[in-house]
Amino acid sequence: MRIFLAGASGALGRRVVPALLGQGHEVVGLTRNPASAGTIEALGAAAVLGDVYDAAGLADAVAAARPDVVMHQLTDLGAGDRAANAKVRVVGTRNLVDAAKAAGVRRIVAQSISWAYEPGAGPATEDTPLDLHGAPDRVATVGGIQSLETAVAELPEWVVLRYGTLYGPGTWYEPGALMAEAARAGNLPANADVSSFVHVDDAASAAVAALDWSPGAVNVCDDEPAAGHEWVPVFCAAVGAPEPARSDAERTGWARGADNTLARKELGWVPSRTSWRDGFTRA
């Protein structure tokens, strides 16, 4: 198949490109940065310059690529700006979906998150409603996710990948990156909040597998949702940070982790790193 990949030069996109090529697909990677075009081409894909906020230009780029599938791996988190990331999810997704529809593309695979679910007792499944009634900053994030997923579902064949927290090269969770520095500064407490993780290589493998999945949302995370009491000390050790302070505060209601049963048992996707326990140390 011929894939138009928006976000091809990002931390995840740089893994998705070779994974797609390795399965015999053709890839056209979108970037707005001329310097990143060389990165995409070095991976073996064709690069096209464009901006997802330029609706007309994006439509022209998608039409010229003549893709069978559009893949959405766009984020804007390089500076830790969640408002910018929400804008990509709302405006960028809208423009990308419209461009796909105008080009006659039927299938889209899009990146979402698995920590947008409403509060509850255990790991959330895909049937759990999104959390649109929390604090304003959380509602802004989850509202962006809802907008993304609603727009993507306008295409006949859509798959939303609700990724766990990404770790590995190019993410906030590699040595020297944002969360590692927070850990070194003593600003990453080991608390009761539960997280689900997924390594970027496993996230990329799910994106490739999703080319054949039935429409719907899928949690893409490892097999072990865990409280910060468990994972934070392991992460701190892996990045050379001191032992974290322990917090005995109650778990935040929505910080419940996600259940990967659908992906693993029904769709046959199996992460190579089944737990962050060994994944952090060989990221």
Buried (B, 14 or more C-beta within 10 A) or exposed (E): BEBBBBBBBBBBBBBBBBBBBEEEBBBBBBBBEEEBBEBBEEBBBBBBEBBBEEBEBBBBBBBEBEBBBBBBBBBBBEEEEEEBBBBBBBBBBBBBBBBBBBBEBEBBBBBBBBBBBBBBEEBBBBEBEBBEEBEEEBBEBBBBBBBBBEBBBEBEBBBBBBBBBBBBBBBBBBEEBBBBBBBBEEEBBBBBBBBBBBBBBBBBBBBBBBBEBEBEBBBBBBBBBBBBBBBBBBBBBBBEBEEBEEBEEEBBBBBBBBBBBBBBEEBEBBBEBBBBBEBBEEB
